[in-house]
Structure formats: structure tokens, C-alpha cells
Amino acid sequence: MQAVQRARAGGASEDNPTTRPRDRLGARPRIDETRHSAQLDGKELNLTPVEFRLLGTLASAPGRVFSRDKLLQQLYADHRVVADRTVDAHVKNLRRKLEEVRPGHDPVRSIYGVGYKLEL
């Protein structure tokens, strides 16, 4: 009886799915900038420096859409001139590496004509 009352009051309960810990598909990547390492579901992601910055940028605001131009600014600190489609290649590689950890799940969403966002 008390567990049901706690669940109705907003407390944690196994009977209340809204208060259960997030499932594995809801876990965000762990990014350690000082060690230049990223993990997803406890597994190390072997990322290039550009992929690392891309994941860090997208993970900084899950659900937020980043334009290709904004991502290019974040990916290349030296402001070199690169085509905006370069981002697409890096996203493709990042998706492949995330897919290795979570088969069948693509958390990087393309927003046609706008850019990309991370949905974990």
C-alpha cells in the first residue's frame, strides 16, 4: 500500500514507469574532455578528434538542432575552409561507431534542410 501511495505522490516505484531509471537507450554518452575519451553504455568509443568534438557538441544539448555551419565552427577551431557537406561525412562515421555499441539504434537525427540533433 505504501509503495502505491509513493508512486502516486511521485516517488520512485517499480510499478511506476515514469520514475524507473532510464533504460539503456536513454543513457547519454559520457564525455571526458581532459582525457579525450567518450563512452556509451560503458563501452569506449574510438573517436577521431573531429568525431569527439562532434559528439560533444551534439551531446551538449540533446534534442537541439545544430546547423552544418554551427557544427563546422565547433569542429574546426582553426576556421579552415571546408565544405559544409564535410559534416555529413563525420556524422556518418560517428553513426557507425555509435551503432557498434547500440545495434539498430541511430541517435543522430538528420533534420532535412537544417542540420543534425542527438536523440538518445
Secondary structure, 3 states (H helix, E strand, C coil): CHHHHHHHCCCCCCCCCCCCCCCHHHCCCEEECCCCEEEECCEEECCCHHHHHHHHHHHHCCCCCEEHHHHHHHHCCCCCCCCCCHHHHHHHHHHHHHHHHCCCCCCEEEECCCEEEECC
